[in-house]
Amino acid sequence: MSLVSKIAIGAVLVVAVGAGTAAVLGGVFAMSSDTHPPCEELPTTAEATAALTKNQALATDIETLGKGISVDVGSPCPKGQDRALIQVTYGSKSERESIDSLLGRRDGFGVPMYLVEK
């Protein structure tokens, strides 16, 4: 194989790997499901509850996007840890897309939010 062929193959590989990395980092391919910060970084249940109360209009707007959507304070951490977040539960792909669209145009709750499919 000639040097020119080796360089061409190497260049194609570099471009392919770069494009694949950009697609993953850009969100074209999902690498994992939704995650939340580690429990020790989450606010207390009282702080999450206060954030939900303060932003009730946003919660209502999210819930009106579909019959299967609910917004609550949730605790994804083991029992005994006073840590919580805003948990948005949805039932379909179209509901998730509607939630994502709304959240892309609005400020959040001021505390972490976790989207969970039923």
The 8 nearest C-alpha neighbors of each residue, nearest first, counted from 0:
[[1, 4, 2, 5, 3, 6, 8, 7],
 [2, 0, 4, 3, 5, 6, 7, 8],
 [1, 3, 5, 4, 6, 0, 7, 8],
 [2, 4, 6, 1, 5, 7, 0, 8],
 [5, 3, 7, 1, 6, 2, 8, 0],
 [4, 6, 2, 8, 7, 3, 9, 1],
 [5, 7, 9, 3, 4, 8, 10, 2],
 [8, 6, 4, 10, 9, 5, 3, 11],
 [9, 7, 11, 5, 10, 6, 4, 12],
 [8, 10, 6, 12, 7, 11, 5, 13],
 [9, 11, 7, 13, 12, 8, 6, 14],
 [12, 10, 8, 14, 9, 13, 15, 7],
 [13, 11, 15, 9, 10, 14, 16, 8],
 [12, 14, 10, 16, 11, 15, 17, 9],
 [13, 15, 17, 11, 12, 16, 18, 10],
 [16, 14, 12, 18, 17, 13, 11, 19],
 [15, 17, 19, 13, 18, 14, 12, 20],
 [18, 16, 14, 20, 15, 19, 13, 21],
 [19, 17, 21, 15, 20, 16, 14, 22],
 [20, 18, 22, 16, 21, 17, 15, 23],
 [19, 21, 17, 23, 22, 18, 24, 16],
 [20, 22, 18, 24, 19, 23, 25, 17],
 [23, 21, 27, 25, 19, 20, 24, 18],
 [24, 22, 28, 20, 26, 25, 21, 27],
 [25, 23, 21, 26, 22, 20, 27, 28],
 [26, 24, 22, 23, 21, 27, 28, 20],
 [25, 27, 28, 23, 24, 29, 22, 30],
 [28, 26, 22, 23, 25, 29, 24, 21],
 [29, 27, 23, 26, 30, 22, 25, 24],
 [30, 28, 31, 26, 27, 23, 32, 24],
 [29, 31, 28, 23, 32, 26, 24, 27],
 [32, 30, 29, 33, 34, 28, 23, 26],
 [31, 33, 34, 30, 29, 115, 114, 35],
 [34, 32, 31, 114, 35, 113, 115, 29],
 [33, 35, 32, 36, 113, 31, 114, 37],
 [34, 36, 113, 37, 33, 111, 112, 38],
 [35, 37, 40, 38, 41, 34, 111, 39],
 [36, 38, 40, 39, 35, 41, 76, 34],
 [39, 37, 41, 40, 76, 36, 82, 75],
 [38, 40, 37, 41, 82, 36, 42, 80],
 [41, 39, 38, 37, 36, 42, 82, 43],
 [42, 40, 38, 82, 39, 83, 36, 43],
 [43, 41, 82, 46, 83, 47, 44, 40],
 [42, 44, 82, 46, 45, 81, 83, 47],
 [43, 45, 83, 47, 82, 46, 81, 48],
 [44, 46, 48, 43, 47, 49, 42, 83],
 [47, 45, 49, 43, 48, 44, 42, 50],
 [48, 46, 50, 44, 49, 84, 45, 83],
 [47, 49, 45, 51, 50, 46, 44, 72],
 [48, 50, 52, 46, 47, 51, 53, 45],
 [51, 49, 47, 53, 48, 52, 108, 54],
 [52, 50, 48, 54, 49, 53, 55, 47],
 [51, 53, 49, 55, 50, 54, 48, 47],
 [54, 52, 50, 51, 55, 49, 108, 56],
 [55, 53, 51, 56, 52, 57, 108, 50],
 [54, 56, 58, 52, 57, 51, 53, 59],
 [57, 55, 59, 58, 54, 60, 53, 61],
 [56, 58, 60, 59, 55, 54, 61, 107],
 [59, 57, 55, 61, 56, 60, 70, 62],
 [58, 60, 62, 56, 61, 57, 55, 63],
 [61, 59, 57, 63, 58, 62, 56, 64],
 [60, 62, 58, 59, 63, 64, 57, 98],
 [63, 61, 59, 68, 64, 69, 60, 58],
 [64, 62, 60, 65, 61, 59, 66, 68],
 [63, 65, 62, 61, 97, 94, 60, 98],
 [66, 64, 63, 67, 68, 94, 62, 89],
 [65, 67, 68, 63, 64, 62, 90, 69],
 [66, 68, 90, 89, 65, 69, 88, 91],
 [69, 67, 89, 62, 88, 65, 66, 90],
 [70, 68, 88, 62, 87, 71, 67, 89],
 [69, 71, 87, 86, 58, 88, 62, 68],
 [72, 70, 86, 85, 73, 69, 87, 51],
 [71, 73, 85, 86, 84, 48, 47, 83],
 [74, 72, 86, 84, 83, 85, 71, 75],
 [73, 75, 83, 76, 82, 84, 72, 44],
 [76, 74, 73, 77, 83, 38, 84, 82],
 [75, 77, 74, 38, 80, 78, 82, 83],
 [78, 76, 80, 79, 75, 74, 38, 82],
 [79, 77, 80, 76, 81, 74, 75, 82],
 [78, 80, 81, 77, 76, 82, 74, 38],
 [81, 79, 82, 78, 77, 76, 38, 39],
 [80, 82, 43, 44, 79, 83, 78, 74],
 [83, 81, 43, 44, 42, 41, 80, 74],
 [82, 84, 74, 44, 73, 43, 42, 47],
 [85, 83, 111, 47, 73, 112, 72, 86],
 [84, 86, 112, 72, 71, 73, 113, 111],
 [87, 85, 113, 73, 71, 72, 112, 70],
 [86, 88, 70, 114, 69, 113, 115, 85],
 [87, 89, 115, 69, 68, 116, 114, 86],
 [90, 88, 68, 116, 67, 117, 91, 94],
 [89, 91, 67, 117, 116, 68, 94, 88],
 [92, 90, 94, 93, 89, 95, 116, 67],
 [91, 93, 95, 94, 96, 90, 89, 97],
 [92, 94, 96, 95, 91, 97, 90, 98],
 [95, 93, 97, 91, 96, 92, 65, 98],
 [96, 94, 92, 98, 93, 97, 99, 91],
 [95, 97, 93, 99, 94, 98, 100, 92],
 [96, 98, 94, 100, 95, 99, 93, 101],
 [97, 99, 95, 101, 100, 96, 102, 94],
 [100, 98, 96, 102, 97, 101, 103, 95],
 [99, 101, 97, 103, 98, 102, 96, 104],
 [102, 100, 98, 103, 104, 99, 97, 105],
 [103, 101, 105, 99, 104, 100, 98, 107],
 [102, 104, 100, 101, 105, 99, 106, 98],
 [103, 105, 102, 101, 100, 106, 99, 107],
 [106, 104, 102, 103, 107, 101, 57, 100],
 [105, 107, 108, 102, 104, 109, 103, 57],
 [108, 106, 109, 105, 102, 110, 57, 112],
 [107, 109, 110, 50, 54, 51, 106, 111],
 [108, 110, 107, 50, 111, 106, 47, 112],
 [111, 109, 108, 84, 47, 112, 50, 42],
 [112, 110, 84, 85, 113, 109, 41, 35],
 [111, 113, 85, 84, 86, 110, 114, 87],
 [112, 114, 86, 87, 35, 85, 115, 111],
 [115, 113, 87, 88, 86, 112, 33, 116],
 [114, 116, 88, 87, 89, 117, 113, 86],
 [117, 115, 89, 90, 88, 114, 91, 95],
 [116, 90, 89, 115, 88, 91, 67, 68]]
